[in-house]
Amino acid sequence: MLQWQRIVTDAELAQITLPPGETTANVAVFGCDTHAMSLDSAAYLHLATCTWPGPCTCLTPAATP
């Protein structure tokens, strides 16, 4: 199993209460051995629209932790 983080979607954001001054949040995503991404890819913060285990296009400099 491997865990990575992505930014919450607008729908998810509407359902949570953020601390004062925060405008977004992250959520943990888990993958089994078959659907896990590499450790290097998991080290990045992924976009809310990440389609993993499909092609992941999140690994841009703006998405790095």
TORDO-520846 format. One line per 10 residues: number of its first residue (from 1); for each residue x, y, z of N, C-alpha, C, CB. Coordinates in pm, whole numbers. Glycine has a CB too. Example, Ala and Ser with C-alpha at 12.3 -4.5 7.8 and 13.67 -1.06 7.14 Angstrom:
2
1	1319:-569:780:1230:-450:780:1320:-330:780:1131:-447:905 ~ 1285:-225:708:1367:-106:714:1290:3:787:1408:-60:572;
END
This chain:
65
1	85:-118:0:0:0:0:89:124:0:-97:0:123 ~ 43:227:-66:116:353:-70:17:467:-53:196:368:-204 ~ 57:570:15:-31:684:41:31:809:-19:-55:703:195 ~ -52:893:-79:-7:1024:-129:-115:1124:-96:22:1021:-282 ~ -91:1251:-124:-187:1357:-94:-229:1429:-220:-130:1456:7 ~ -353:1473:-220:-402:1558:-328:-482:1671:-265:-488:1478:-430 ~ -496:1778:-341:-578:1891:-300:-725:1847:-306:-552:2017:-390 ~ -807:1892:-211:-948:1856:-212:-1020:1920:-329:-1014:1896:-81 ~ -1126:1856:-375:-1210:1912:-481:-1298:2022:-422:-1296:1802:-548 ~ -1361:2102:-508:-1452:2206:-461:-1567:2146:-381:-1506:2287:-579;
11	-1619:2031:-424:-1729:1966:-353:-1684:1921:-213:-1781:1845:-434 ~ -1564:1865:-204:-1511:1824:-73:-1485:1945:15:-1382:1742:-90 ~ -1434:2052:-45:-1404:2173:30:-1529:2234:91:-1335:2275:-61 ~ -1640:2223:21:-1767:2277:71:-1818:2202:194:-1872:2274:-38 ~ -1768:2082:217:-1816:1999:327:-1728:2004:451:-1829:1859:282 ~ -1619:2079:447:-1529:2084:562:-1516:2228:612:-1391:2027:527 ~ -1477:2240:739:-1452:2371:798:-1302:2389:806:-1519:2386:939 ~ -1253:2492:742:-1109:2520:741:-1071:2611:857:-1068:2583:608 ~ -949:2600:905:-900:2694:1006:-898:2836:947:-758:2653:1056 ~ -909:2937:1032:-905:3075:983:-781:3102:898:-909:3172:1100;
21	-801:3167:785:-692:3203:696:-657:3097:592:-572:3231:775 ~ -709:2976:604:-682:2870:507:-786:2874:396:-681:2731:575 ~ -743:2846:273:-836:2848:160:-848:2713:91:-792:2951:61 ~ -763:2618:127:-769:2485:68:-720:2383:169:-685:2478:-62 ~ -735:2257:135:-692:2148:222:-643:2032:136:-807:2103:318 ~ -577:1938:200:-529:1818:132:-602:1698:189:-375:1802:147 ~ -610:1593:111:-671:1468:156:-575:1354:121:-812:1445:90 ~ -568:1256:208:-483:1139:183:-554:1045:86:-448:1067:315 ~ -477:989:-6:-526:891:-102:-441:765:-84:-518:946:-251 ~ -503:651:-89:-432:525:-68:-443:438:-191:-488:451:54;
31	-337:364:-220:-337:272:-333:-279:138:-291:-258:330:-450 ~ -335:31:-343:-283:-102:-318:-157:-123:-403:-390:-212:-349 ~ -94:-238:-390:27:-266:-469:3:-251:-618:77:-406:-440 ~ -115:-291:-664:-146:-284:-807:-168:-141:-853:-269:-367:-837 ~ -229:-58:-769:-268:77:-809:-183:187:-746:-412:101:-774 ~ -77:149:-677:10:249:-614:102:314:-717:93:185:-501 ~ 133:440:-695:230:509:-780:368:493:-719:193:660:-797 ~ 468:540:-785:605:528:-734:624:617:-611:709:566:-844 ~ 725:587:-531:753:670:-414:786:813:-453:868:611:-333 ~ 860:831:-562:894:966:-608:770:1044:-642:987:960:-729;
41	675:982:-712:550:1050:-748:465:1076:-626:472:967:-849 ~ 464:984:-531:384:1001:-409:434:1115:-323:383:873:-329 ~ 559:1155:-340:615:1264:-261:561:1400:-303:765:1264:-273 ~ 493:1407:-416:436:1532:-465:294:1551:-414:438:1536:-617 ~ 252:1676:-404:113:1707:-376:41:1709:-510:98:1845:-300 ~ -61:1626:-523:-132:1612:-649:-254:1705:-655:-175:1467:-669 ~ -292:1739:-776:-405:1827:-797:-535:1758:-761:-409:1875:-942 ~ -640:1834:-734:-770:1778:-700:-823:1690:-812:-869:1889:-669 ~ -785:1718:-935:-834:1644:-1050:-748:1523:-1086:-843:1737:-1169 ~ -657:1484:-999:-568:1372:-1027:-649:1247:-1060:-474:1345:-908;
51	-615:1182:-1170:-690:1066:-1215:-618:934:-1189:-720:1079:-1362 ~ -520:936:-1099:-449:813:-1071:-547:705:-1030:-343:835:-963 ~ -538:581:-1076:-426:516:-1140:-418:536:-1290:-432:373:-1111 ~ -498:626:-1346:-482:661:-1487:-361:750:-1503:-609:731:-1541 ~ -343:807:-1618:-227:896:-1638:-232:1015:-1541:-223:947:-1785 ~ -124:1036:-1469:-115:1147:-1374:-37:1260:-1439:-47:1102:-1241 ~ -99:1377:-1449:-33:1493:-1507:-8:1600:-1400:-117:1551:-1622 ~ -8:1560:-1274:3:1655:-1164:146:1698:-1134:-56:1597:-1041 ~ 243:1627:-1181:379:1649:-1135:443:1771:-1201:464:1527:-1161 ~ 393:1885:-1166:446:2012:-1215:515:2082:-1098:333:2101:-1276;
61	606:2173:-1123:672:2245:-1012:573:2311:-918:768:2350:-1068 ~ 461:2360:-968:363:2427:-884:296:2330:-788:259:2496:-969 ~ 300:2202:-815:232:2104:-731:326:2038:-629:169:1998:-817 ~ 451:2076:-626:544:2013:-533:520:2065:-391:690:2039:-576 ~ 548:1981:-292:525:2024:-153:618:2135:-110:542:1906:-59;
END
